[in-house]
Amino acid sequence: MIAVITREFIVSNYIECGLWSAIAIGFVFAWLRYRIVDAAVAAVAFAFFGLSDFIEAHTGAWWQPWWLLVLKGLCIAVFLVLLIRYFKARYFRR
């Protein structure tokens, strides 16, 4: 199946790329201010997630090429780990 790349698809992926990149920049500022390692990890993960949307705008699909799917999956895995770490630290302190 060949993906049809419309103008709206490309623009929406560029918007997503900008959103994830802005979030990454926010985490960079958080890391610079508070020196929290998780903020640096989140910044890198969000930057790669933004890059993946930029690539997706040109390939037409989030699963093609195969490594784009792997990249997105790894980013989501990092997001989940960071979210779990946040909730553990916030709500399950001893």
Residue pairs with C-beta under 8 A, 6 or more apart in sequence:
2 60
3 59
3 60
3 61
3 64
4 60
5 57
5 60
9 57
9 60
10 57
13 53
13 54
13 56
13 57
14 53
14 54
14 57
16 50
16 53
17 50
17 51
17 53
17 54
17 57
18 50
19 50
20 46
20 47
20 49
20 50
20 53
21 46
21 47
21 50
23 46
24 42
24 43
24 44
24 46
24 47
24 50
25 43
27 39
27 40
27 42
27 43
27 46
28 39
28 40
28 43
30 36
30 39
31 37
31 39
31 40
31 43
38 82
38 85
38 86
41 78
41 82
42 78
42 79
42 82
45 75
45 78
45 79
45 82
46 75
48 71
48 74
48 75
49 72
49 75
51 71
52 62
52 68
52 71
52 72
52 75
55 68
56 62
56 68
59 65
59 68
62 68
62 69
62 72
63 69
